[in-house]
Amino acid sequence: MTRELLLAAFIMGVGLCVAGAGTHLYQWLSRQDAMLRMDGRTMLGAFGHLLMSLVCGPYIMLQLGWRQEGNGTLSMTSVLLSALLAFGWSFVTGLFFMSVYLAIRF
């Protein structure tokens, strides 16, 4: 049981690292903030934004949860909900990227 939990935490860590690196790479190349969106000037642009949102979503969700309210405080509900969604999402993306890595490696 401990090995399975450690493996799940490792996969979540991989997914979150890929999401963070992808978010910062997107922001550096496009010179705009990364956000969850599906719009675009062309169909290819919309598909690119959708792909970026799928890969970078966990990191963006964590950032959205840490936004302050109007009076300068954090809402514990939004922090916990965004963390739950982000870590679940990062498990799925981490599982995908680890599967791709292992398929290429072996």
Contacts in CASP RR format, 6 or more apart in sequence:
PFRMAT RR
TARGET T0000
AUTHOR 0000-0000-0000
METHOD contacts of the structure
MODEL  1
MTRELLLAAFIMGVGLCVAGAGTHLYQWLSRQDAMLRMDGRTMLGAFGHL
LMSLVCGPYIMLQLGWRQEGNGTLSMTSVLLSALLAFGWSFVTGLFFMSV
YLAIRF
8 91 0 8 1.000
11 91 0 8 1.000
11 94 0 8 1.000
11 95 0 8 1.000
11 98 0 8 1.000
12 87 0 8 1.000
12 88 0 8 1.000
12 90 0 8 1.000
12 91 0 8 1.000
12 94 0 8 1.000
13 90 0 8 1.000
13 94 0 8 1.000
14 94 0 8 1.000
14 97 0 8 1.000
14 98 0 8 1.000
15 58 0 8 1.000
15 90 0 8 1.000
15 91 0 8 1.000
15 93 0 8 1.000
15 94 0 8 1.000
15 97 0 8 1.000
16 58 0 8 1.000
16 59 0 8 1.000
16 62 0 8 1.000
16 86 0 8 1.000
16 87 0 8 1.000
16 90 0 8 1.000
18 55 0 8 1.000
18 93 0 8 1.000
18 94 0 8 1.000
18 97 0 8 1.000
19 55 0 8 1.000
19 56 0 8 1.000
19 57 0 8 1.000
19 58 0 8 1.000
19 59 0 8 1.000
19 60 0 8 1.000
19 90 0 8 1.000
19 93 0 8 1.000
20 56 0 8 1.000
20 58 0 8 1.000
20 59 0 8 1.000
22 52 0 8 1.000
22 55 0 8 1.000
22 56 0 8 1.000
22 59 0 8 1.000
23 34 0 8 1.000
23 56 0 8 1.000
23 57 0 8 1.000
23 59 0 8 1.000
23 60 0 8 1.000
26 34 0 8 1.000
26 52 0 8 1.000
26 56 0 8 1.000
27 33 0 8 1.000
27 34 0 8 1.000
34 52 0 8 1.000
34 56 0 8 1.000
34 59 0 8 1.000
34 60 0 8 1.000
35 53 0 8 1.000
35 60 0 8 1.000
36 53 0 8 1.000
36 57 0 8 1.000
36 60 0 8 1.000
36 61 0 8 1.000
37 49 0 8 1.000
37 53 0 8 1.000
38 46 0 8 1.000
38 49 0 8 1.000
38 50 0 8 1.000
38 53 0 8 1.000
39 46 0 8 1.000
39 49 0 8 1.000
40 46 0 8 1.000
40 49 0 8 1.000
53 60 0 8 1.000
54 93 0 8 1.000
55 93 0 8 1.000
57 86 0 8 1.000
57 89 0 8 1.000
57 93 0 8 1.000
58 86 0 8 1.000
58 87 0 8 1.000
58 88 0 8 1.000
58 89 0 8 1.000
58 90 0 8 1.000
58 93 0 8 1.000
59 86 0 8 1.000
61 82 0 8 1.000
61 85 0 8 1.000
61 86 0 8 1.000
61 89 0 8 1.000
62 82 0 8 1.000
62 83 0 8 1.000
62 86 0 8 1.000
64 78 0 8 1.000
64 82 0 8 1.000
65 74 0 8 1.000
65 75 0 8 1.000
65 78 0 8 1.000
65 79 0 8 1.000
65 81 0 8 1.000
65 82 0 8 1.000
65 83 0 8 1.000
66 74 0 8 1.000
66 79 0 8 1.000
66 82 0 8 1.000
67 78 0 8 1.000
68 74 0 8 1.000
69 75 0 8 1.000
END
